[in-house]
């Protein structure tokens, strides 16, 4: 496949991913009564959005390097910012996903929760 078509397909797929992540973020209002679910989903959606932006940036960097250009921003290669965005997005997903797990604080909490269920 030629480079312009490949780049076009990458851009279209990543833009669709960004729109989907934004819609996912905005649709958390469905869980307005359940704050316990709303916050983690927003963190995960924001992380997915940042990763999609990072992938879009990586495709752009790759294309420009194929053309023989090296891109810099504030005297740093643009790849540095790609990695920073990707790491921040991954941490957002991790932080959101960890909020879904419930861990009792101590042994007494487990007994209390089990007794409340009866």
C-alpha positions as a Python dict, from the first residue, in 0.01 Angstrom:
ca = {
    (1, 'X'): (0, 0, 0),
    (2, 'X'): (136, 343, -82),
    (3, 'X'): (226, 583, 198),
    (4, 'X'): (-48, 845, 134),
    (5, 'X'): (-324, 581, 145),
    (6, 'X'): (-178, 423, 455),
    (7, 'X'): (-154, 761, 625),
    (8, 'X'): (-511, 844, 525),
    (9, 'X'): (-642, 518, 671),
    (10, 'X'): (-447, 577, 994),
    (11, 'X'): (-579, 931, 1028),
    (12, 'X'): (-939, 829, 959),
    (13, 'X'): (-929, 538, 1205),
    (14, 'X'): (-767, 746, 1479),
    (15, 'X'): (-1008, 1034, 1429),
    (16, 'X'): (-1299, 788, 1459),
    (17, 'X'): (-1133, 658, 1778),
    (18, 'X'): (-1105, 1012, 1915),
    (19, 'X'): (-1470, 1084, 1840),
    (20, 'X'): (-1570, 754, 2004),
    (21, 'X'): (-1364, 830, 2316),
    (22, 'X'): (-1516, 1179, 2337),
    (23, 'X'): (-1866, 1031, 2305),
    (24, 'X'): (-1781, 771, 2569),
    (25, 'X'): (-1664, 1052, 2801),
    (26, 'X'): (-1977, 1258, 2743),
    (27, 'X'): (-2210, 959, 2785),
    (28, 'X'): (-2104, 913, 3147),
    (29, 'X'): (-2389, 1146, 3239),
    (30, 'X'): (-2606, 836, 3212),
    (31, 'X'): (-2449, 729, 3541),
    (32, 'X'): (-2521, 1062, 3714),
    (33, 'X'): (-2692, 887, 4004),
    (34, 'X'): (-2399, 645, 4041),
    (35, 'X'): (-2095, 860, 4110),
    (36, 'X'): (-1909, 539, 4184),
    (37, 'X'): (-1924, 446, 3814),
    (38, 'X'): (-1911, 792, 3659),
    (39, 'X'): (-1563, 894, 3775),
    (40, 'X'): (-1376, 578, 3666),
    (41, 'X'): (-1543, 581, 3326),
    (42, 'X'): (-1443, 944, 3275),
    (43, 'X'): (-1080, 861, 3363),
    (44, 'X'): (-1079, 568, 3122),
    (45, 'X'): (-1237, 773, 2841),
    (46, 'X'): (-988, 1055, 2892),
    (47, 'X'): (-701, 804, 2882),
    (48, 'X'): (-832, 649, 2561),
    (49, 'X'): (-865, 997, 2411),
    (50, 'X'): (-504, 1085, 2498),
    (51, 'X'): (-373, 757, 2360),
    (52, 'X'): (-563, 815, 2035),
    (53, 'X'): (-412, 1163, 2007),
    (54, 'X'): (-70, 1008, 2071),
    (55, 'X'): (-122, 750, 1796),
    (56, 'X'): (-229, 1026, 1559),
    (57, 'X'): (88, 1215, 1647),
    (58, 'X'): (298, 900, 1593),
    (59, 'X'): (148, 849, 1246),
    (60, 'X'): (227, 1209, 1158),
    (61, 'X'): (583, 1175, 1289),
    (62, 'X'): (633, 852, 1096),
    (63, 'X'): (508, 1006, 772),
    (64, 'X'): (727, 1315, 810),
    (65, 'X'): (1033, 1100, 882),
    (66, 'X'): (965, 902, 563),
    (67, 'X'): (980, 1234, 382),
    (68, 'X'): (1316, 1306, 543),
    (69, 'X'): (1201, 1567, 793),
    (70, 'X'): (1285, 1567, 1164),
    (71, 'X'): (1033, 1760, 1374),
    (72, 'X'): (1127, 1948, 1692),
    (73, 'X'): (922, 2137, 1947),
    (74, 'X'): (1107, 2347, 2205),
    (75, 'X'): (1436, 2185, 2095),
    (76, 'X'): (1299, 1836, 2174),
    (77, 'X'): (1209, 1577, 1912),
    (78, 'X'): (835, 1543, 1869),
    (79, 'X'): (864, 1176, 1966),
    (80, 'X'): (922, 1284, 2327),
    (81, 'X'): (579, 1444, 2341),
    (82, 'X'): (422, 1134, 2186),
    (83, 'X'): (564, 918, 2466),
    (84, 'X'): (455, 1168, 2732),
    (85, 'X'): (98, 1179, 2598),
    (86, 'X'): (88, 800, 2566),
    (87, 'X'): (213, 748, 2923),
    (88, 'X'): (-34, 1000, 3067),
    (89, 'X'): (-320, 832, 2876),
    (90, 'X'): (-215, 489, 3000),
    (91, 'X'): (-199, 616, 3358),
    (92, 'X'): (-548, 764, 3319),
    (93, 'X'): (-684, 426, 3209),
    (94, 'X'): (-501, 253, 3493),
    (95, 'X'): (-631, 502, 3750),
    (96, 'X'): (-987, 466, 3622),
    (97, 'X'): (-974, 87, 3610),
    (98, 'X'): (-835, 63, 3963),
    (99, 'X'): (-1137, 255, 4092),
    (100, 'X'): (-1362, -31, 3978),
    (101, 'X'): (-1206, -275, 4222),
    (102, 'X'): (-1326, -291, 4580),
    (103, 'X'): (-1079, -391, 4846),
    (104, 'X'): (-1190, -417, 5209),
    (105, 'X'): (-975, -221, 5452),
    (106, 'X'): (-934, -494, 5708),
    (107, 'X'): (-1061, -830, 5824),
    (108, 'X'): (-1345, -672, 6020),
    (109, 'X'): (-1479, -503, 5706),
    (110, 'X'): (-1517, -837, 5530),
    (111, 'X'): (-1717, -977, 5822),
    (112, 'X'): (-1929, -662, 5843),
    (113, 'X'): (-2010, -675, 5471),
    (114, 'X'): (-2094, -1047, 5490),
    (115, 'X'): (-2325, -991, 5790),
    (116, 'X'): (-2504, -701, 5625),
    (117, 'X'): (-2593, -923, 5331),
    (118, 'X'): (-2797, -1158, 5557),
}
